[in-house]
Amino acid sequence: MKTSGKIFLTFLGGAAAGALAGLLFAPESGKKTREQITKKANEISKNIKENLEHLTPHVRDLV
């Protein structure tokens, strides 16, 4: 994997960890926090899938 791909995945992981930490330390009720975590996890999952679909042709070209 090229360096730019590694940097992107590192950034994505850091963003996910930061978002999760922000939600966990927010002064919201447990139910609302769980809902926010679920929503954010779904958004992150969707973004990862879209990025993998975009990167797949490039990876195939490298292999």
N, C-alpha and C positions, 0 to 999 in steps of 0.2 A: 504494500500500500504506500502510496506517495505520502510525503510529509504533509501536504495540504489536507489529505484525508484524515490523517492522524490528528492534526490540529483541530479539524472540524469536529471529529468525534470527541475529543477532549473537551472542547468548548460546549458541545451538546450535553455531555455528562455533567460538567460544572454548572451549566444553566439549570439542569434538572435538579441537582443537589441543592442549589441555591433557592430554587422555587419551593422545594419541599421543606427546607429549613425555615423559610419565610412563613410558610403556612403553619408549620408546627409551633412556631413561637408567636403567632398572631393571637391577639386577645379575643378569639371567637369561641363559641360553644363547640363542644366535641363533635356534635352532629354536623354543624356547618363546616368545621375544619375537614371532616372526612369527606363531605361532599366536594369541597374545593380540591382536596387531594385527588379524588377520583376524576374530577373534571380535568385537572392539570395532567394527570397520568394519561388520560385518553388523548389529550392534545399532543403530548410528547410522543405517544405511540404513533399517532397519525403522522406527525412530522418525520419520525424515523422511517416509517414505511415509505413516505413520499421521497425522502432522500435516498433510500436504498434503491427505489425504482429508478431514480435519476442516475445513481452511481453504477448500477449493474452493467449497462452497456460499456462504460469506461473500464470497468474491471475485466470484462470479457476481452476487450481489446488488448489489455496488458498480458492476459494469459495466453 
